[in-house]
Amino acid sequence: MYPRLFFLAATLLSFNAAHAAGPYDGEWKGTAVTRPPCNMGEIALSVADNKVSGEARFPRGTPHIAGVVADDGKFDGSVGHWRFTGIFKDDAFSGSFSTVGRCDMTVTLTRAK
């Protein structure tokens, strides 16, 4: 009887560990800003299991965001076809990307609670 109970406990523990939330999981929102003549945009991301997906809303379009978060919080991904990098730390994100026309965008996000 005890071996069966031990197996059940071990199975439940491994299930919980496999489905535990990552340190950056959640919904993130903020802005992408630059100097004129480029437009400001709104950013919305979702992080789950170190995978990032979302979108950037600009007056001229809404490119998709995709990428991955390393265990140390470093992010590497894309906004549309532009490279997007940054870092997650606690409930804040800071990053950047450059668009066609050399609009250097600075991104700041916070995690929704």
C-alpha positions in Angstrom: 0.0 0.0 0.0 2.8 2.5 0.9 4.6 2.1 -2.5 1.3 3.1 -4.3 0.9 6.1 -2.0 4.5 7.2 -2.7 4.0 6.9 -6.4 0.8 9.0 -6.3 2.5 11.7 -4.3 5.5 11.7 -6.6 3.2 12.0 -9.6 1.3 14.9 -8.2 4.6 16.8 -7.3 6.0 16.3 -10.8 2.7 17.4 -12.4 2.7 20.6 -10.3 6.4 21.4 -11.1 5.8 20.9 -14.8 2.8 23.3 -14.8 4.2 25.9 -12.5 4.1 29.5 -13.8 7.3 31.0 -15.0 8.7 34.1 -13.3 7.7 36.4 -16.3 4.3 34.7 -17.1 1.4 37.1 -17.4 -0.1 40.0 -19.3 2.2 43.0 -20.0 1.1 46.4 -21.4 2.8 49.7 -22.2 4.1 51.9 -24.9 6.7 52.3 -27.7 7.9 55.9 -27.9 10.3 57.7 -30.2 11.0 61.2 -31.4 8.8 62.7 -34.2 8.2 62.1 -37.0 7.6 58.5 -35.9 4.4 57.5 -34.2 4.0 56.3 -30.7 2.4 52.9 -30.2 0.7 50.7 -27.6 2.2 47.3 -26.8 0.3 44.3 -25.4 2.2 41.0 -24.6 1.4 37.7 -23.1 4.2 35.6 -21.6 3.6 31.9 -20.9 6.4 29.3 -20.4 9.0 31.8 -21.6 7.2 32.3 -24.9 6.1 35.8 -25.8 3.2 36.7 -28.2 1.4 40.0 -28.7 0.9 43.0 -30.8 2.1 46.6 -31.3 -0.7 49.0 -32.2 0.4 51.9 -34.4 -1.7 54.3 -36.5 -0.5 52.6 -39.7 -0.7 49.0 -38.6 -0.6 46.3 -35.9 2.4 44.1 -36.3 2.6 40.8 -34.4 5.2 40.3 -31.6 6.8 37.0 -31.0 9.9 35.8 -29.1 11.4 34.0 -26.1 12.5 35.0 -22.6 15.7 33.5 -21.2 15.8 32.4 -17.6 17.8 35.6 -16.7 15.0 37.8 -18.2 16.6 38.7 -21.5 14.1 38.9 -24.4 14.9 38.3 -28.0 12.1 38.5 -30.6 10.5 40.5 -33.3 7.9 43.1 -33.9 6.6 42.3 -37.4 9.9 41.8 -39.2 12.0 44.1 -37.0 14.2 42.6 -34.3 13.0 43.4 -30.7 15.2 43.0 -27.7 14.9 43.8 -24.0 14.8 42.6 -20.4 12.1 41.5 -18.0 12.8 42.3 -14.3 10.2 41.7 -11.7 7.0 43.5 -13.0 8.8 45.8 -15.5 10.1 45.4 -19.0 12.4 47.7 -21.0 13.5 47.1 -24.6 13.9 48.6 -28.0 13.5 48.0 -31.8 14.1 50.0 -34.9 11.6 50.3 -37.8 12.0 51.2 -41.4 12.9 54.9 -41.7 15.1 54.5 -38.6 12.5 55.1 -36.0 14.3 53.9 -32.8 11.5 52.8 -30.5 11.9 52.6 -26.7 9.5 50.1 -25.1 8.4 50.2 -21.5 5.9 47.7 -20.1 4.4 46.7 -16.8 2.8 43.4 -15.8 -0.9 43.5 -15.1 -1.8 42.4 -11.6 
